[in-house]
Amino acid sequence: MSLGAAAGGRVGLHGLPQAEAFYVGRCGMTRIGPDPNYQDLVYFEYPDGVAARQLTVMELSA
């Protein structure tokens, strides 16, 4: 996770269109929007600290 990279626990990724509902609905990520620098794939992220809390909700570990 980004804690070790001094990014404050933020997590971000580019998702395929068919995965958008999963990232938003199941994972609770924020849809930032298409990234013109990355094949216009939609970028999603968890803001500071949210990733660790969401992993706990999903019964996974950080």
Jmol script that loads the backbone (N, CA, C; Angstrom):
load data "model"
ATOM      1  N   MET A   1       0.839  -1.171   0.000  1.00  0.00           N
ATOM      2  CA  MET A   1       0.000   0.000   0.000  1.00  0.00           C
ATOM      3  C   MET A   1       0.888   1.240   0.000  1.00  0.00           C
ATOM      4  N   SER A   2       0.297   2.371  -0.215  1.00  0.00           N
ATOM      5  CA  SER A   2       1.072   3.601  -0.363  1.00  0.00           C
ATOM      6  C   SER A   2       1.592   4.170   0.948  1.00  0.00           C
ATOM      7  N   LEU A   3       1.270   3.565   2.074  1.00  0.00           N
ATOM      8  CA  LEU A   3       1.805   4.072   3.343  1.00  0.00           C
ATOM      9  C   LEU A   3       3.318   4.039   3.337  1.00  0.00           C
ATOM     10  N   GLY A   4       3.893   2.965   2.835  1.00  0.00           N
ATOM     11  CA  GLY A   4       5.338   2.841   2.772  1.00  0.00           C
ATOM     12  C   GLY A   4       5.977   3.755   1.750  1.00  0.00           C
ATOM     13  N   ALA A   5       5.198   4.265   0.829  1.00  0.00           N
ATOM     14  CA  ALA A   5       5.714   5.147  -0.216  1.00  0.00           C
ATOM     15  C   ALA A   5       5.460   6.614   0.110  1.00  0.00           C
ATOM     16  N   ALA A   6       5.109   6.907   1.350  1.00  0.00           N
ATOM     17  CA  ALA A   6       4.841   8.279   1.805  1.00  0.00           C
ATOM     18  C   ALA A   6       3.732   8.944   1.016  1.00  0.00           C
ATOM     19  N   ALA A   7       2.723   8.157   0.612  1.00  0.00           N
ATOM     20  CA  ALA A   7       1.585   8.709  -0.119  1.00  0.00           C
ATOM     21  C   ALA A   7       0.343   8.776   0.760  1.00  0.00           C
ATOM     22  N   GLY A   8       0.494   8.623   2.057  1.00  0.00           N
ATOM     23  CA  GLY A   8      -0.604   8.827   2.995  1.00  0.00           C
ATOM     24  C   GLY A   8      -1.699   7.779   2.958  1.00  0.00           C
ATOM     25  N   GLY A   9      -1.446   6.608   2.440  1.00  0.00           N
ATOM     26  CA  GLY A   9      -2.465   5.575   2.387  1.00  0.00           C
ATOM     27  C   GLY A   9      -3.394   5.685   1.203  1.00  0.00           C
ATOM     28  N   ARG A  10      -3.069   6.540   0.264  1.00  0.00           N
ATOM     29  CA  ARG A  10      -3.907   6.670  -0.933  1.00  0.00           C
ATOM     30  C   ARG A  10      -3.701   5.462  -1.838  1.00  0.00           C
ATOM     31  N   VAL A  11      -4.772   5.076  -2.501  1.00  0.00           N
ATOM     32  CA  VAL A  11      -4.719   4.006  -3.485  1.00  0.00           C
ATOM     33  C   VAL A  11      -5.446   4.496  -4.715  1.00  0.00           C
ATOM     34  N   GLY A  12      -4.847   4.303  -5.881  1.00  0.00           N
ATOM     35  CA  GLY A  12      -5.491   4.691  -7.124  1.00  0.00           C
ATOM     36  C   GLY A  12      -5.213   3.669  -8.204  1.00  0.00           C
ATOM     37  N   LEU A  13      -6.103   3.603  -9.172  1.00  0.00           N
ATOM     38  CA  LEU A  13      -5.916   2.664 -10.274  1.00  0.00           C
ATOM     39  C   LEU A  13      -6.712   3.104 -11.484  1.00  0.00           C
ATOM     40  N   HIS A  14      -6.312   2.576 -12.626  1.00  0.00           N
ATOM     41  CA  HIS A  14      -7.067   2.757 -13.860  1.00  0.00           C
ATOM     42  C   HIS A  14      -7.874   1.492 -14.065  1.00  0.00           C
ATOM     43  N   GLY A  15      -9.170   1.642 -14.353  1.00  0.00           N
ATOM     44  CA  GLY A  15     -10.034   0.481 -14.492  1.00  0.00           C
ATOM     45  C   GLY A  15     -10.640   0.357 -15.869  1.00  0.00           C
ATOM     46  N   LEU A  16     -10.857  -0.879 -16.269  1.00  0.00           N
ATOM     47  CA  LEU A  16     -11.566  -1.141 -17.524  1.00  0.00           C
ATOM     48  C   LEU A  16     -13.032  -0.776 -17.357  1.00  0.00           C
ATOM     49  N   PRO A  17     -13.702  -0.384 -18.452  1.00  0.00           N
ATOM     50  CA  PRO A  17     -15.102   0.039 -18.350  1.00  0.00           C
ATOM     51  C   PRO A  17     -16.010  -0.997 -17.674  1.00  0.00           C
ATOM     52  N   GLN A  18     -15.800  -2.262 -17.954  1.00  0.00           N
ATOM     53  CA  GLN A  18     -16.660  -3.289 -17.371  1.00  0.00           C
ATOM     54  C   GLN A  18     -16.438  -3.485 -15.867  1.00  0.00           C
ATOM     55  N   ALA A  19     -15.385  -2.898 -15.307  1.00  0.00           N
ATOM     56  CA  ALA A  19     -15.101  -3.024 -13.877  1.00  0.00           C
ATOM     57  C   ALA A  19     -15.554  -1.807 -13.075  1.00  0.00           C
ATOM     58  N   GLU A  20     -16.076  -0.789 -13.731  1.00  0.00           N
ATOM     59  CA  GLU A  20     -16.430   0.455 -13.038  1.00  0.00           C
ATOM     60  C   GLU A  20     -17.427   0.227 -11.909  1.00  0.00           C
ATOM     61  N   ALA A  21     -18.463  -0.545 -12.144  1.00  0.00           N
ATOM     62  CA  ALA A  21     -19.465  -0.789 -11.095  1.00  0.00           C
ATOM     63  C   ALA A  21     -18.839  -1.476  -9.886  1.00  0.00           C
ATOM     64  N   PHE A  22     -17.883  -2.364 -10.111  1.00  0.00           N
ATOM     65  CA  PHE A  22     -17.206  -3.047  -9.013  1.00  0.00           C
ATOM     66  C   PHE A  22     -16.404  -2.060  -8.177  1.00  0.00           C
ATOM     67  N   TYR A  23     -15.594  -1.227  -8.824  1.00  0.00           N
ATOM     68  CA  TYR A  23     -14.750  -0.303  -8.077  1.00  0.00           C
ATOM     69  C   TYR A  23     -15.568   0.718  -7.291  1.00  0.00           C
ATOM     70  N   VAL A  24     -16.661   1.185  -7.870  1.00  0.00           N
ATOM     71  CA  VAL A  24     -17.488   2.177  -7.185  1.00  0.00           C
ATOM     72  C   VAL A  24     -18.417   1.511  -6.173  1.00  0.00           C
ATOM     73  N   GLY A  25     -19.135   0.484  -6.604  1.00  0.00           N
ATOM     74  CA  GLY A  25     -20.137  -0.144  -5.747  1.00  0.00           C
ATOM     75  C   GLY A  25     -19.571  -1.046  -4.675  1.00  0.00           C
ATOM     76  N   ARG A  26     -18.743  -1.978  -5.039  1.00  0.00           N
ATOM     77  CA  ARG A  26     -18.217  -2.955  -4.077  1.00  0.00           C
ATOM     78  C   ARG A  26     -17.033  -2.415  -3.289  1.00  0.00           C
ATOM     79  N   CYS A  27     -16.160  -1.705  -3.963  1.00  0.00           N
ATOM     80  CA  CYS A  27     -14.947  -1.212  -3.302  1.00  0.00           C
ATOM     81  C   CYS A  27     -15.114   0.172  -2.697  1.00  0.00           C
ATOM     82  N   GLY A  28     -16.124   0.926  -3.133  1.00  0.00           N
ATOM     83  CA  GLY A  28     -16.356   2.260  -2.584  1.00  0.00           C
ATOM     84  C   GLY A  28     -15.337   3.296  -3.010  1.00  0.00           C
ATOM     85  N   MET A  29     -14.711   3.084  -4.172  1.00  0.00           N
ATOM     86  CA  MET A  29     -13.712   4.036  -4.653  1.00  0.00           C
ATOM     87  C   MET A  29     -14.400   5.240  -5.300  1.00  0.00           C
ATOM     88  N   THR A  30     -13.690   6.334  -5.385  1.00  0.00           N
ATOM     89  CA  THR A  30     -14.185   7.543  -6.043  1.00  0.00           C
ATOM     90  C   THR A  30     -13.768   7.507  -7.510  1.00  0.00           C
ATOM     91  N   ARG A  31     -14.723   7.749  -8.390  1.00  0.00           N
ATOM     92  CA  ARG A  31     -14.450   7.812  -9.828  1.00  0.00           C
ATOM     93  C   ARG A  31     -13.932   9.204 -10.130  1.00  0.00           C
ATOM     94  N   ILE A  32     -12.686   9.303 -10.548  1.00  0.00           N
ATOM     95  CA  ILE A  32     -12.083  10.600 -10.852  1.00  0.00           C
ATOM     96  C   ILE A  32     -12.404  11.009 -12.288  1.00  0.00           C
ATOM     97  N   GLY A  33     -12.325  10.069 -13.221  1.00  0.00           N
ATOM     98  CA  GLY A  33     -12.655  10.352 -14.612  1.00  0.00           C
ATOM     99  C   GLY A  33     -11.628   9.764 -15.560  1.00  0.00           C
ATOM    100  N   PRO A  34     -11.900   9.891 -16.856  1.00  0.00           N
ATOM    101  CA  PRO A  34     -10.991   9.337 -17.858  1.00  0.00           C
ATOM    102  C   PRO A  34      -9.627  10.027 -17.814  1.00  0.00           C
ATOM    103  N   ASP A  35      -8.595   9.249 -18.035  1.00  0.00           N
ATOM    104  CA  ASP A  35      -7.230   9.770 -18.036  1.00  0.00           C
ATOM    105  C   ASP A  35      -6.716   9.784 -19.475  1.00  0.00           C
ATOM    106  N   PRO A  36      -6.625  10.964 -20.090  1.00  0.00           N
ATOM    107  CA  PRO A  36      -6.177  11.041 -21.480  1.00  0.00           C
ATOM    108  C   PRO A  36      -4.733  10.566 -21.673  1.00  0.00           C
ATOM    109  N   ASN A  37      -3.985  10.496 -20.588  1.00  0.00           N
ATOM    110  CA  ASN A  37      -2.597  10.035 -20.670  1.00  0.00           C
ATOM    111  C   ASN A  37      -2.458   8.525 -20.480  1.00  0.00           C
ATOM    112  N   TYR A  38      -3.601   7.839 -20.298  1.00  0.00           N
ATOM    113  CA  TYR A  38      -3.567   6.404 -20.049  1.00  0.00           C
ATOM    114  C   TYR A  38      -4.718   5.739 -20.792  1.00  0.00           C
ATOM    115  N   GLN A  39      -4.732   5.891 -22.099  1.00  0.00           N
ATOM    116  CA  GLN A  39      -5.719   5.288 -22.996  1.00  0.00           C
ATOM    117  C   GLN A  39      -7.153   5.637 -22.629  1.00  0.00           C
ATOM    118  N   ASP A  40      -7.374   6.789 -22.011  1.00  0.00           N
ATOM    119  CA  ASP A  40      -8.693   7.250 -21.574  1.00  0.00           C
ATOM    120  C   ASP A  40      -9.390   6.308 -20.606  1.00  0.00           C
ATOM    121  N   LEU A  41      -8.619   5.423 -19.959  1.00  0.00           N
ATOM    122  CA  LEU A  41      -9.228   4.573 -18.938  1.00  0.00           C
ATOM    123  C   LEU A  41      -9.620   5.442 -17.751  1.00  0.00           C
ATOM    124  N   VAL A  42     -10.711   5.073 -17.094  1.00  0.00           N
ATOM    125  CA  VAL A  42     -11.183   5.838 -15.950  1.00  0.00           C
ATOM    126  C   VAL A  42     -10.272   5.582 -14.754  1.00  0.00           C
ATOM    127  N   TYR A  43      -9.932   6.658 -14.058  1.00  0.00           N
ATOM    128  CA  TYR A  43      -9.090   6.579 -12.875  1.00  0.00           C
ATOM    129  C   TYR A  43      -9.978   6.613 -11.633  1.00  0.00           C
ATOM    130  N   PHE A  44      -9.697   5.713 -10.701  1.00  0.00           N
ATOM    131  CA  PHE A  44     -10.421   5.619  -9.439  1.00  0.00           C
ATOM    132  C   PHE A  44      -9.409   5.761  -8.316  1.00  0.00           C
ATOM    133  N   GLU A  45      -9.866   6.270  -7.169  1.00  0.00           N
ATOM    134  CA  GLU A  45      -8.954   6.327  -6.032  1.00  0.00           C
ATOM    135  C   GLU A  45      -9.708   6.335  -4.718  1.00  0.00           C
ATOM    136  N   TYR A  46      -8.955   5.952  -3.683  1.00  0.00           N
ATOM    137  CA  TYR A  46      -9.360   6.156  -2.307  1.00  0.00           C
ATOM    138  C   TYR A  46      -8.558   7.350  -1.815  1.00  0.00           C
ATOM    139  N   PRO A  47      -9.189   8.307  -1.166  1.00  0.00           N
ATOM    140  CA  PRO A  47      -8.421   9.401  -0.583  1.00  0.00           C
ATOM    141  C   PRO A  47      -7.675   8.933   0.666  1.00  0.00           C
ATOM    142  N   ASP A  48      -6.944   9.837   1.303  1.00  0.00           N
ATOM    143  CA  ASP A  48      -6.137   9.533   2.495  1.00  0.00           C
ATOM    144  C   ASP A  48      -6.879   8.654   3.493  1.00  0.00           C
ATOM    145  N   GLY A  49      -6.277   7.549   3.860  1.00  0.00           N
ATOM    146  CA  GLY A  49      -6.781   6.712   4.931  1.00  0.00           C
ATOM    147  C   GLY A  49      -7.994   5.858   4.627  1.00  0.00           C
ATOM    148  N   VAL A  50      -8.704   6.129   3.560  1.00  0.00           N
ATOM    149  CA  VAL A  50      -9.930   5.397   3.267  1.00  0.00           C
ATOM    150  C   VAL A  50      -9.633   3.960   2.844  1.00  0.00           C
ATOM    151  N   ALA A  51      -8.526   3.734   2.169  1.00  0.00           N
ATOM    152  CA  ALA A  51      -8.193   2.394   1.695  1.00  0.00           C
ATOM    153  C   ALA A  51      -8.087   1.405   2.850  1.00  0.00           C
ATOM    154  N   ALA A  52      -7.400   1.757   3.908  1.00  0.00           N
ATOM    155  CA  ALA A  52      -7.252   0.849   5.048  1.00  0.00           C
ATOM    156  C   ALA A  52      -8.599   0.548   5.684  1.00  0.00           C
ATOM    157  N   ARG A  53      -9.449   1.550   5.842  1.00  0.00           N
ATOM    158  CA  ARG A  53     -10.777   1.321   6.411  1.00  0.00           C
ATOM    159  C   ARG A  53     -11.612   0.422   5.508  1.00  0.00           C
ATOM    160  N   GLN A  54     -11.547   0.660   4.197  1.00  0.00           N
ATOM    161  CA  GLN A  54     -12.335  -0.140   3.262  1.00  0.00           C
ATOM    162  C   GLN A  54     -11.851  -1.597   3.244  1.00  0.00           C
ATOM    163  N   LEU A  55     -10.555  -1.823   3.328  1.00  0.00           N
ATOM    164  CA  LEU A  55     -10.043  -3.184   3.395  1.00  0.00           C
ATOM    165  C   LEU A  55     -10.577  -3.900   4.632  1.00  0.00           C
ATOM    166  N   THR A  56     -10.698  -3.189   5.741  1.00  0.00           N
ATOM    167  CA  THR A  56     -11.248  -3.785   6.953  1.00  0.00           C
ATOM    168  C   THR A  56     -12.720  -4.142   6.750  1.00  0.00           C
ATOM    169  N   VAL A  57     -13.478  -3.258   6.125  1.00  0.00           N
ATOM    170  CA  VAL A  57     -14.889  -3.526   5.837  1.00  0.00           C
ATOM    171  C   VAL A  57     -15.028  -4.756   4.942  1.00  0.00           C
ATOM    172  N   MET A  58     -14.119  -4.888   3.999  1.00  0.00           N
ATOM    173  CA  MET A  58     -14.158  -6.017   3.057  1.00  0.00           C
ATOM    174  C   MET A  58     -13.536  -7.284   3.678  1.00  0.00           C
ATOM    175  N   GLU A  59     -13.151  -7.186   4.970  1.00  0.00           N
ATOM    176  CA  GLU A  59     -12.536  -8.287   5.712  1.00  0.00           C
ATOM    177  C   GLU A  59     -11.221  -8.755   5.090  1.00  0.00           C
ATOM    178  N   LEU A  60     -10.459  -7.781   4.611  1.00  0.00           N
ATOM    179  CA  LEU A  60      -9.107  -8.012   4.090  1.00  0.00           C
ATOM    180  C   LEU A  60      -8.165  -7.235   4.992  1.00  0.00           C
ATOM    181  N   SER A  61      -6.873  -7.416   4.838  1.00  0.00           N
ATOM    182  CA  SER A  61      -5.933  -6.673   5.669  1.00  0.00           C
ATOM    183  C   SER A  61      -5.099  -5.727   4.834  1.00  0.00           C
ATOM    184  N   ALA A  62      -4.636  -4.656   5.482  1.00  0.00           N
ATOM    185  CA  ALA A  62      -3.813  -3.661   4.782  1.00  0.00           C
ATOM    186  C   ALA A  62      -2.377  -4.072   4.753  1.00  0.00           C
TER     187      ALA A  62
END
end "model"
wireframe off; spacefill off
backbone 0.3
color backbone group
